[in-house]
């Protein structure tokens, strides 16, 4: 009897699809299938009823108006935020990170409620954070993350959430710090199974899982309950070359990078 397919719920790609973050679902499904594990991507638009029982949920990035719409849409399905934090693994990117928090305050001072899945708050920063970013990830075995950021929010983490990592070059959650992204619950060293379920969030686009397959495999390991075998690097032959262009002074696998002197992790623009 074959194993049930891993179900990947891609939420609101028609609303939160500015930076092709829907590609994260493709990456997750393909990396499972390459290992002989069946996978199913369930695409959920604003006109659809969200599915119950997915193993993974994905939220992407979008403009402020789209983000606030998405927060209201998610709130209309009160069981869904609970599932995203207690029975499934969730990845939120950019707007997805912000709306998973407690609140978002716009430039006019209006506060918009988030889902409260992450202990963080966001408000309008004095300038936009734009450009390539390198992050030393806290999750075991992931190494350095690379991605492109373009956001106008300043996000501060609360006591019940840990950063996904620390910025080594580029932009973090807010202009005053080096934290990037958010993880709840906080990661445990060398322990993937006990970390499931939970939420991982980041400002990094790319799509982030296409540029950082080790992060994709960490999420998948949480779902299947054990570390996954390595894949043949020839499956994605250009990935190492791409990472070498984004990780200076390193080998493209997440080692040996630094923040150049005189640079700020998230300068106001």
Secondary structure, 3 states (H helix, E strand, C coil): CCCCCEEEEEECCCCCCCCCCCHHHHHHHHHHHCCCCCEEEEEECCCCCCCCCCCEEEECCCCHHHHHHHHHHHHCCHHHHHHHHHCCEEEEECHHHHHCCCEEECCCCCEEECCCCCCEEEEEEEEEEEEEEEEEECCCCCCEEEEEEEEEEEEEECCCCECCEEEEECCCCCCCCCEECEEECCCECCECHHHCCEEEEECCECCHHHHCHHHHHHHHHHHHCCCCCCCCHHHHCCHHHHHHHHCCCCCCCCCCCCCCCCCCCCCCC
